[in-house]
Amino acid sequence: MLRPLGDRVVVKQRQPEQKTSTGILLTAGATDKPSKGLVLAVGDGAYQHGSLLPMNVKVGDVVVFGKFTGVPVMFEDEELLIMSQSDILAIIEE
């Protein structure tokens, strides 16, 4: 497993919908990059003024992030994103 450092987070993107609510199939170019994902790993947090700030997200959270956020990495034949916690816009509570 990837273990992020500092305030970074490893996220597995959710796949975009392949058809609309009315049943129209979308081509690969017609779908946007997903902006939701599942948190797989979190770092220990960032230091500020000598104190460790805890992370707001945890493993298993479903999060929303910016469209062009994160660095894509291949790990065990899977594309994952590594991003800073500050790049995460919200946690989806289900």
C-alpha positions, -999 to 999 in steps of 0.1 A, spaced: 0 0 0 11 36 -6 17 55 26 14 93 20 36 117 39 26 148 57 -9 161 49 -12 141 17 -40 116 8 -42 87 -16 -76 86 -34 -91 61 -58 -112 79 -83 -148 69 -89 -155 60 -126 -176 84 -145 -211 74 -155 -212 58 -189 -248 67 -197 -271 95 -188 -302 92 -166 -323 89 -198 -302 59 -210 -280 76 -236 -245 60 -238 -216 84 -236 -183 81 -254 -150 83 -236 -145 119 -247 -179 130 -235 -174 121 -199 -155 144 -175 -128 133 -152 -145 122 -120 -143 146 -91 -152 120 -64 -131 93 -49 -125 69 -20 -97 77 5 -74 47 6 -46 62 29 -38 94 48 -6 109 61 1 118 97 -8 155 92 12 187 87 32 206 113 24 242 120 42 262 146 57 230 160 24 212 165 10 184 144 -23 193 129 -46 162 127 -61 151 94 -98 159 87 -103 129 64 -99 92 72 -96 60 52 -130 50 38 -143 86 33 -158 95 0 -145 129 -10 -150 156 -36 -120 173 -51 -112 197 -79 -112 185 -115 -75 188 -121 -63 181 -86 -37 155 -75 -8 137 -91 -18 104 -109 3 74 -100 1 38 -111 3 13 -82 -4 -24 -85 -20 -19 -120 -44 8 -106 -44 45 -112 -46 64 -80 -43 101 -71 -20 116 -44 -32 150 -33 -29 174 -3 -57 174 22 -63 211 12 -72 200 -23 -102 181 -9 -133 202 -11 -158 181 9 -165 147 25 -197 130 13 -216 117 43 -239 88 32 
